[in-house]
Amino acid sequence: MGSTRRIAGLRVVMSWPEESEFAPGRAAPGAFRARLAGLAGGALVAGGAIAIAVAALVQQHAPQPASNAAGATGPAAKGPSLHRSPPVSVDIPAIGVHSQLLRLGVNADGTVQVPSLTTSAGEAAWLKYSATPGQIGASVIEGHVDSYHGPAVFYRLGALHPGDTIDVTLADGVTGVFRVTGVREYLKDKFPAEAIYGDANFAALRLITCGGSFDYATGHYLSSTVVFASLTSSRHPSSQ
């Protein structure tokens, strides 16, 4: 992921009808229905504008999705759902991730806000115009793969496999338990935005970061890593 500026020369332009509950500054129940224009290859997830020093000097390379991890983009059946409640943290035991969740939206110029590389590379962010995790619809959580200083919160995202679990704790105290159904890598100029950010008829979760090869000429990654997951169960405060 990159900074809060225009990413790889691209903009994500979103529009909401007047008085829409999806308008910036309002809660956004249901699926993420914003119109995505100019989204060539995952600009929404901040393209990967990192310090070249990390790739060139440290020579650390994030895990890439295994060929047998592609799996499916959704479950075989609709499954359970949860009431709307903003997420506060995410835990991914298989790759050692625990992060409080920022709530980010869009900037005044229509570009998508992303965590700061200098102060928040270790934190993931929920896109607040997507469904809340566990609602019917697609909920989107994004995070940097690396930063100016090395690996960031989603550095090992590509190492996940179908069957791994993701726990998302909500503001109402409920923890949604999601199961990974597939892990895929997409070239940014072939990023299937509609399939990832569009409506879903089940409680879908998408985790997104940068991946693939690093382009030293532009200082960006050429691909995006996307984890597809669906809600399988939940834990309530009284049972935790």
Residue, then its C-alpha position, 0 to 999 in steps of 0.5 A: m500500500g502507499s500513501t494518501r496521495r494519488i496512487a500510481g497516477l490513478r484515482v479512485v472516484m466514488s459517487w453517492p446519490e444525494e441523501s444516500e446512506f453511503a455518502p462520506g461521513r455517514a454509516a454505510p450499512g449493506a454492501f459496498r455499492a460505490r462506483l469505482a472509476g479509474l481503478a486499474g489494478g487495485a489502486l484502491v488498496a494503495g498500489g505499493a508506494i514504498a521506500i525502494a530501500v526496503a526492496a533493494l537493500v533489505q531484500q525481503h520478499a513477502p510470501q506469494p499465494a501458493s498455486n494450490a491456495a487459489g480456492a474459491t471466492g465464496p462459500a458453497a452456501k450462504g451461511p450466517s450473518l451478523h448485525r451491523s457493528p463497526p470492526v475494532s480489531v483483526d486477528i489472523p493466527a496462522i500468520g501472527v497478525h493482531s491489529q487494531l483497525l483504523r476506519l478510513g474512507v476517501n479524501a476530498d479529491g476522491t482518492v481512497q485514504v490509506p494508513s500512513l506509511t510512517t505512523s500506521a504501517g503496522e495497522a490494518a484499516w477497514l474501508k468504512y463504505s463497505a459492509t461491516p464484517g459479518q453483514i451480508g455484503a463485502s467487507v474490505i480490510e486493507g493493509h500495507v505489505d511493507s514500509y520504509h522500515g521493513p515488513a508491515v501488518f499484511y506482510r505474510l498475507g500471501a501465506l494464508h491458505p483455504g481453511d485458515t481463520i480470521d477473527v474480527t472483533l466488532a464494537d458491540g463485543v461480538t467476534g466474527v470468525f471467518r474462514v479463508t476460501g481462497v488466496r489470489e494474486y492479480l496484476k493491477d491492470k487486470f484487477p477484478a474490482e467488481a468481483i471484489y468490491g461489488d455486492a455479495n449475497f453472503a457475509a464476505l470478507r476481503l483482505i487486500t495488500c500489495g504483492g507480486s514483483f516490485d517495479y523499481a522504476t515506479g516504486h510500486y508493486l505490480s500486483s495485489t494479493v487478495v484473501f477471500a473469506s466468509l463468516t462461519s460462526s461468531r463468539h459473543p462477549s458472554s462466551q469469550 
